[in-house]
């Protein structure tokens, strides 16, 4: 944690200020949603599409927050990803009867993108955060789930719900880790 005052994390902490708790609340919400989704006794793609649309909107909110604290290429990535997430959510709401295979592919692609981002981001934050490995583990799990979800077209609805639940739980863990990292950086530069 040496020289944190001049690090990119310090820059982000200055921009966010005392709002680190937004990441904390988002992380808790992701975990709660993950466990709530596991409790659904769904047999229709309709319910899964709506739940997935809600998850995409929450993810878009997280990406908007991340875009406000990053610069350059990373900001562009977050903005593009936000737009893709919102488009995906609209499709999930407008056409909830879409085939299970299409939804599995979308979820798989989402996992691959988010997992790749989390792996890369965690490796860049090794010297900045003592909990960098939480994001790395989340990214690896998301990447594996992404390949499984997009390649297994005959998966049951239960498996798809499990994928969505695991994504939400892993995302929650990563957001909580980010919240406390930003909080620690905010206190270090004060």
Secondary structure, DSSP 8 states (H G I E B T S, - for coil): -TTGGGSHHHHHHHHHTTTHHHHHHHHHHHHHHHHHHHH----SHHHHHHHHHHHHHHHHHHHHHHHHT--HHHHHHHHHHHHHHHHHHHHHHHTTT--HHHHHHHHHHHHHHHHHHHHHHHHHTTTT-TTHHHHHHHHHHHHHHHHHHHH-TT--HHHHHHHHHHHHHHHHHHHHHHHHHHHHHHHHH-
